[in-house]
Amino acid sequence: MDAHRKDRLTAVLDAEGLDALVASTTDNLFYVTGFRSIAHALFRGAELYGVFTRRGTGLVVPMIDTTGVAADAIAVDRVACYGRFFYEYASEPGAIGERVRGWTSRPAASGADALASVLDDLGVRGGRIGLDEANLFPATWAKVEERLRHLTLVPAYQLFRRARMVKSADEVQALERSAQIAEAGIAAVLGMLKPGVTEVQAAEAYEHEVLRRGASPYFTVITIGERAALADVYPSGRALRPGDLVRFDLGCICRNYRSDISRTAVLGKPTGKQARYCAAALAGERAAIERMKPGVRVGDVFETAVRVTREQGIPHYRRHHVGHGIGLEPYDPPTITEGNETVLEPGMVFCVETPYYEHGWGGVQVEDAVEVTPGGARILTPSRAELIVLG
């Protein structure tokens, strides 16, 4: 585990009086151990645990996942497996096979038993444990609680999110790369837009470009004309016509980190309202980014974005938030909401946005990835954010 993550998680242990943190969700498991499991992604509620203590780290997986742990050279201090799966071994099974054979020689009967074994091996035999509840069905929580009845369990999903709120330099680099691949995807779409192109065709072009650059799309919203007022919808057969707005709100995953950016285009000369509303949204977003620096309250950033958007051309503008943290999850804390008392810190990364949706007319949106730095804020998405005029 790198020093940044160790420091962030240790700070949570200290603040909450905990002896261990146990991850159960895919993102928190990755944060603690660096492991991603296909079984974990396929089966809701699958029991995998990433254990963080002051003495070391551990990983609990179903037997099928021991091959992934070995193949990915996951570096934790203790690995335990449970359940049943069948492997055979050649006379020379290789390094991966030898590790798998060692881990699977005496599997635990259950995930709870394997977790108890790992905690014991790491010296946690009493005290308080933060257990990530977000991937545990109530029956599973009860089973783990019974098996660990000598320990006090407290919900820890939000504690992990608190730890992940401030990113390391490597995490920022991955987030920047992810955002810029999404920008390249938008550029590819802009290059093929013309009358008759549908939302479905535009989304396919975006996702093709993202895949070509080595990332994975995870949400693609490209809405045209009156459908630009629909906040989060799958692409349709609506075809582009002269005068239509095209609203992009999309992202991808690169090196396990996500992006979420937005741009607005118009086919042909924009109307006065289209130009004015796009300019107002951009002014509000950029004023919010200018306001961002260490020590500033998140609620102050929200107030700035809404006030400036109103002043610059959308006097009735309303929003429930104007952005959110981003990282392993699409919405890392904090969210930029009214009255939010969270104070900005260097290393926080946000998607700052000021979308506007008007049914019967359309919608406009600008959204950029922004890193909070010691001196202010750095935009990670350098592409043109003004209204893009096509044709």
N, C-alpha and C positions, 0 to 999 in steps of 0.2 A: 504493500500500500504506500502511495506517495505521501510525503510529509504534509501536504496541504490537507488531504482528506483525513489523515490521522489527527491533525490538530483540530479540524472542525468537529469531528466526532468526539474527541476527548473533551472538548469544550462543552458539548451537550451532556456527557457523562457527569462532568463536574457541576454544571448548572442545575441538573435535575437530581443529583444524588443517586446515580445509577451505577451498577457494577458491570453492566453489559447492555449493548444494543443489538437487537436481532431483527434483521431485515426479512421481509417475506415477499414484497412486490418485485417485479422484474427490474425496475429502475433502482430501487434501494439495494437489491441484491448485487447489481452491477457496481454500484458505488462502493460497497464494502469489499467485494471480492474480485471484481473484474469479469465475472462469469455471466454469460447469457445462455439460457437454456431454451431449445426449441419446444421441449415438453412444457416448460413454464408458460410459453406464449400460446400453446395450443389448448391447454387444459386449465380453465378457470379454477382457482383454488388449489392447484397443485402445490404440494408442500416442498419448498426449498427455503433454506434459511442461511443467511449470511450473518455471522456472529462477529461483533467487534467488542474487544475488551482492552483494558490497559496492558495486558500481557500478550495479546496477539489476536489473530483472526481465525475464523473457522467457517466451514462450508458443509451444509447438509443437503444431500441430493438423493432422489430416487436412484436405484441401481442403474437404470438406463443412462443416466446422465454422467456416470463416471467416465465414459469414453470422451465426452466433450470436455470435462475437466482436465483429463490427461492430455488430450490433443491440443488444447489451448494453453497448456502449461500454466494453469492458474496457480498463483503463488499465495497460498494461505498456509497457516501453521498446522491446521488440522482439517482433514476431510473425513466425513462419515457418510455412509449410504444406508438405505433401508429398502425393504421390499424384495421383489423377485424379478429377475431377468436372466436370460441364459446366454452366456458367451462360451465359446470353445477357444482353445489355444493351441497353436502350432508348437512344434518342439522349440522353435525360436520365435516367441510372440512379439519381440521387439520392445522398445522402451515403453510405448503406450500400453501394450498388452500387459507388461509386467506390473505397471502401476495399477491398471484396472484389476488385475488378478489380486493384488495386495489389498486394495480397498474393498473388493467384493467377497473376500474370503469369509468374513463374518459379518454379514449385514444385520442391521438392527431390525426389529420387528415392525417398527413404525417410525414416522418422521419425528414424533415426540421423543421416542427413545433415543434416536440418533442425536437429536438436539441436546438432550440431557447429557449424553456422553461427551459431546464437544464442549459444552459449558464446564463439565467437571474437569476435563483435560486442560482447560484454560484457567482453572483455579476458581471458577465461579460456583460456589457451593452454598451460598446464602446471599441475602440482600435483595436489591430491587433490580428488575430487568425491564428494559424498554422493548416491547414486542410490537413490531409493525403489524397492525391489525388489518390493513387494507386488502390483503389477499387471503385472509383466513375466514372461512365460514364459521358461524357461531359454534357449531359442533366441534370444529377443529380447535378453536380457541379453548373450549372447555376441556378437550382431551389434553392439550398441551398444559393447561393450567393444573389439571389433576396430576399429570406426570411430574410437573415442576412445583408441586405444592409446598416444597421447602423454600421457594422463592416467591417474591411479590412481583406480579406482572402488571405493567402499566402500558396503555396504548402509546405507540411511538411513531406512527406514520408521519405526523406533523413534526416530530422531533428530527426525523431524517430530512424532511423538507427544509427545516431551519438550517441544518448543517450544509445542505446543498445550495443554499441561497447565495453564497459568495463563491465565485469560481476561481480556480487556479489559472495560471497562464496557459497551460495545455488545454484546459477546458475552453477558455476564451478563444484560443486558436481554432479548436474544432467547431465552435459555434460560428465563428467568422467564416470558416470554409463552407459550412452548411448554408449560411445565409447567401454567400456569393454564388453558390451553385443554384440556389433558387432564383437569384437574379438572372443568371445565365439562362435558366429555363424560361423566364418571362421574355428575355430578349429573343429567344428562339420563336416564341409565339408571336411576338410583335412582327417578326420577319415574315410570317406566313398569313397574317390576318388580312383579309380582303372581303368584299361583299360575298355572302354565301357561306362563309366558314362558320361552322356551328360551335357551340360551347364544347360539345363532346370532342370535336376535332382539335380544338385549341387545347383542351386538357390532355389529350393524347400526345400532342406535340411537346407540351411542357414535361410530361412524365418521361417521355422518350429521352429528352435532353438531360434530365436529372439522372436517369439510369446510365446514360452514356458517359457521364462525368463521375460515375462511381458512387453515387448516393442513392437513396430510396425515397420516393414520394410517400407521404403519409396523409396529406389532405390537399385537395386541389379544388379551389372554388374560382371559377372563371364565369362571370355572369355578364350577359349582354342586354343592352337596352333597358326596358322596364324591369327585367329580371335582376338588374344590378341593385335593386332595392331588397333583394332576398339575401339575408345575412349569410347563412351557411346552408347551401343546398348542393346537391350533386348536379353535374353538368347535364344539360338537356340538348334537344335538337334545335333550339332557337338559333337562327342564322343571323349573321351580322349584316346590318343595312347602313347606308350613309346616315350620319348624324347620331348613331348609337354610341353610348358610353360602354366601355368594357372595364369591368372591375375585377382585379386580380387580388385574391387573398389565399396564400398557399405556402407550402413549406416542404422541407425534405429532411432526411436524417443522414448525417455524415459522421462516421466514427462514433456512433451512438448518440450524438447530440443533434438537436433539432433547430429548425428555422421556421419563421412565420413572418412573411413580409407581404406588403400590398403596394400596388400601383394602380393608376387609372389612365385609360386611353380613350380617345374618341376618333371615330372614323369621319374625317372631313373637318371643316371649320367648326369649332365649338360655338354653341350659343353663349350669350352673355351669362346666363345662369350657370351653365356648365363650367365656364371659365372661372366665374366668381366663386362658386362653391368649392371647386378644386383648390383654388388659391387660398381660400379661407382655411380649409382642412390642413393644407400644408403649413400655413402660418402658425396654426395652433400646435401642430406636432413639433415644428422646429422651435417654437417658444418653450414648449415643455422640455425638449432636449437641452436647450440653453440653460434652463433652470436647474438641471440635474448636476449635482456635485456632492461630494461627501458632506454629511451633516444636514442636508436638506430633508425635510419631511416628505414622504411620498404623497401625502395629501396636498402639499403645496404644488407639486408637479401637476396633479389633477386639476387644481384650480386654475393654474396658468393655461393649460391646454384648452379648457372650456371657455375661459374668458376671452382669450385671443381669437379663437375660432369664431366666437360671436361678434367680436369687434371687427373682424376682417371680412365679414360677408355673410355669415349664417346667424342672424341675431337670435333665432329660436333654438340654437343648437343645444342638445341634451345628450348626456352619455352616462352610463353606469360605471364605466372604467375607460381609461385611455392608454391601457397597456398592461403588461404583465412580465414577470420574470420568465426566463426560458432556459432550458438546459436539457437534462435527460427526459424531462416531461415537457409537454407543450406549455403548460402553465406552472412554472416554478414560482414560489413566493418571492417578493410580495406582488400583489396586483395593485395597479395605480388607481386607487379609488378615493372618493371624497372622504376626508377626515382620517385617512390612514396615517397613524403616528410612526410607522416604521421609518427609520432614518437610513438614508442611502450610505453605502459603504463602497470603497474601491473593490472591484472584482464582481460586483453585481452586473448582470447582463439582462437587459429588458428588450421587449418589442414594444415600441411606443407607437400609438396609432390614434387617429381621429376620424373614424368612419362616419358616414352620414347616409341614411337610407330613407327614401321618400317613395312610398308606393304610388304607382301611376306615373312616376317620372323616372326614377332610377336611383343610383347611388354612386358615391365617390369614396375613395379610401387611399390613405397613404400610411405606411407602416414600415419602420426601420428597426434594425437590430442596433442596440446601443450599449456600450460598455461604460460603466462608471469608473473613472480613473481618479488618481489623487488630485488632479487639477481640474476635473470637470467631467465631460462625457465625450466619448469617441464613437462616431457612427461607423458601424461595421459594414454597411451596405452603401457603396459609393455610387450606384446607378442613379440616373436622373429621376427625381421624385416629383417634378412638376407634371401637370397634365400632358400626356403624350399625344400628339396630333398625328394621325395616320392618314396617308394618301395626299 
